Amino acid sequence: MNSKLSLLLVALAGVSAHDFKTCATDHLGLTSITLNPDPPVAGGILSAAFAGVPDQTLTGGTATLKVSAFGITIATINFDLCKDMGATCPNPKGQAFKAALKYQIPSAAPKGISATCKVTVVDTAKAPLGCYSLTTKIGASTVSPASFAIAAPAQRTETEVEFLFDAWRRHFKVQFSDDGKKGAPSVAAGIKAFTHNLKRVEATNGHFHATMHQHTYHQTAGNLCYEVAYTDKHYTSLGYKRGHCASKFNSVLAKTKSVICDGHSEANIKTCPTSHRTIVIAKKGIKAATIMDMLA
């Protein structure tokens, strides 16, 4: 199987835009990364679409994708911006561009894990064009709420554990007695220790995700309510509180995408002290029928 097919899959993965962060330069003016399916499915084909408005003419370049999970680099792969990603080259400054990728996700990819994906893009002279990161999960082929949760450690298959173990060995360049390294433990002993540690990590992460992951925050203003999956001190000062809007706000009136300084949304993004982050704020209202019911 092509190694490229296996990992941008774990990396980028829906028919709606996926939240992402700008981690450095953004000459591509990236406005969206759309993953389909989102989350990606182990053993399935992942499509990733990119859109933006560059502030300089694009004549070509290379995108390097680094995918990691549990602090382990799963893969680092390169893509030609024009040939592999289908971007129009040259693409004039200020003219919208689109690029798309399709990849076969390996069936051995562990279901339910969160993968962090970082894409760094340079031009033909190796000058920076952009840097972006996002987090996604690997789902199961049978879609259900449980398929998107972190799998219980005891449910990890031997193939899934070996997939992560092999990535761990490559990442840390670990050798065993089977590789000819004297005094080192065997691969079998290594897998046993790795499996034990993986169970401990997933047990901790499972608790964390069950209580803390992807919280939603809201702010109420009269007959309107605003929801966003983000918070910082500035948003707290604006009155955003943890939780969804009340059930009476049953109509999404609009969705606004904004680029902010991650952790410092009050700061100007041109002088941002941290990386950029794209957030989506949902403006919700009350349907007329519901208001009538309330007045009845």
Secondary structure, DSSP 8 states (H G I E B T S, - for coil): --HHHHHHHHHH---SB---EEEEEETT-EEEEEEESSS-BTTSEEEEEEEE--SS-B--EEEEEEEEETTEEEEEEEEETTTTT---SSB-TTS-EEEEEEEE--TTS-TT-EEEEEEEEEETT--EEEEEEEEEE-B-SS--GGGGS---GGG--HHHHHHHHHHHHHHHT---GGGT-TT---HHHHHHHHHHHHHHHHHHHHHHHHHTTT--EEEEETTEEEEES---HHHHHTT-EES---TT--EEEEEEEEEEETT-TTS-GGG-SS-EEEEEEEEEE--HHHHHHHH-
